[in-house]
């Protein structure tokens, strides 16, 4: 069963930076898209950024210019990073990693909390 391992959440003051990591224990050949979603308190989960197996990136308008998604491939693992700069209180949320596999099934990470204080 495919699994994703997330790390990197925490608390930071507005204007600060954090980097989230998500490790998929599969090769890039098994992955269509990996992305980061977030769910602010009391709100629905939303896409933050995604990257396809071909390297095409997509960002929510609210994070463009502040967040950067990137990926490292090894033989049997893929690590996706979300570098978050110029953080704002409204970025406070639980951040989830997601992978859509070539089988078209989807896997979610356990979530990591990011808290930005003003």
C-alpha positions as CSV (number, residue, x, y, z in Angstrom):
1,X,0.0,0.0,0.0
2,X,1.4,3.4,-1.0
3,X,2.1,5.7,1.8
4,X,3.3,9.3,2.2
5,X,5.4,10.6,5.0
6,X,5.2,14.3,5.7
7,X,7.3,16.5,7.9
8,X,8.2,20.2,8.4
9,X,5.2,21.9,10.0
10,X,5.4,24.2,12.9
11,X,4.8,27.6,14.3
12,X,6.2,30.8,12.8
13,X,5.6,34.5,12.9
14,X,4.2,36.4,10.0
15,X,6.9,37.0,7.3
16,X,8.7,33.8,8.3
17,X,9.4,30.7,6.3
18,X,8.9,27.0,6.6
19,X,9.6,24.0,4.3
20,X,7.4,21.0,4.2
21,X,8.6,17.6,2.9
22,X,6.6,14.6,1.6
23,X,8.3,11.3,0.8
24,X,6.6,8.8,-1.4
25,X,8.2,5.3,-1.2
26,X,7.7,4.7,-4.9
27,X,9.6,5.6,-8.1
28,X,8.6,8.6,-10.2
29,X,7.4,6.2,-12.8
30,X,4.4,5.2,-10.5
31,X,3.3,8.8,-10.0
32,X,1.1,11.1,-12.1
33,X,0.9,14.1,-9.8
34,X,2.0,15.1,-6.3
35,X,0.7,18.1,-4.5
36,X,0.1,20.0,-1.3
37,X,-3.4,20.8,0.0
38,X,-4.4,22.7,3.1
39,X,-7.4,22.9,5.3
40,X,-7.7,26.1,7.4
41,X,-9.8,25.9,10.6
42,X,-13.4,25.6,9.8
43,X,-12.9,25.6,6.0
44,X,-12.7,23.1,3.2
45,X,-9.5,21.6,1.9
46,X,-7.9,23.4,-1.0
47,X,-5.1,22.9,-3.4
48,X,-2.0,24.9,-2.6
49,X,0.5,23.6,-5.3
50,X,1.1,20.6,-7.4
51,X,3.7,19.1,-9.7
52,X,3.2,16.5,-12.4
53,X,5.6,13.7,-13.3
54,X,6.7,15.8,-16.2
55,X,7.6,18.7,-13.9
56,X,4.7,21.0,-14.6
57,X,3.8,23.1,-11.6
58,X,0.5,24.7,-10.5
59,X,-0.2,27.1,-7.7
60,X,-3.2,28.6,-6.0
61,X,-3.4,32.3,-6.7
62,X,-3.1,33.0,-2.9
63,X,0.4,31.6,-2.7
64,X,1.9,32.5,-6.1
65,X,5.2,34.3,-5.6
66,X,5.5,33.1,-2.0
67,X,5.4,29.3,-2.2
68,X,7.6,27.0,-4.3
69,X,7.0,23.3,-5.0
70,X,9.9,21.2,-6.0
71,X,10.8,17.5,-6.3
72,X,13.7,15.2,-5.8
73,X,13.7,11.8,-7.5
74,X,15.7,8.8,-6.5
75,X,15.4,5.2,-7.8
76,X,12.7,4.2,-5.4
77,X,11.5,7.3,-3.7
78,X,10.2,10.7,-4.6
79,X,10.4,13.7,-2.2
80,X,8.2,16.7,-2.8
81,X,9.0,20.0,-1.0
82,X,6.9,23.0,-0.4
83,X,9.0,26.0,0.4
84,X,6.8,28.6,2.1
85,X,8.1,32.2,2.4
86,X,6.5,35.4,3.5
87,X,4.0,33.5,5.5
88,X,0.7,35.2,6.5
89,X,-1.7,34.4,9.4
90,X,-4.2,33.2,6.7
91,X,-1.7,30.5,5.7
92,X,-2.5,28.8,9.0
93,X,-3.9,25.3,8.2
94,X,-3.2,21.6,8.3
95,X,-1.2,20.9,5.2
96,X,-1.7,17.5,3.5
97,X,0.5,15.9,0.9
98,X,-1.3,14.0,-1.9
99,X,-0.2,11.7,-4.6
100,X,-2.1,10.4,-7.7
101,X,-0.6,7.3,-8.9
102,X,-0.4,5.9,-12.4
103,X,-3.2,3.5,-11.3
104,X,-5.3,6.6,-10.7
105,X,-5.7,5.8,-7.1
106,X,-4.9,8.6,-4.6
107,X,-3.1,8.7,-1.3
108,X,-3.1,11.3,1.4
109,X,-0.5,12.0,4.0
110,X,-1.4,12.3,7.7
111,X,-1.3,16.1,7.6
112,X,1.1,18.6,9.3
113,X,0.0,21.7,11.1
114,X,1.3,25.1,10.1
115,X,0.5,28.0,12.4
116,X,1.4,31.6,11.5
117,X,1.0,34.2,14.2
118,X,0.7,37.9,13.6
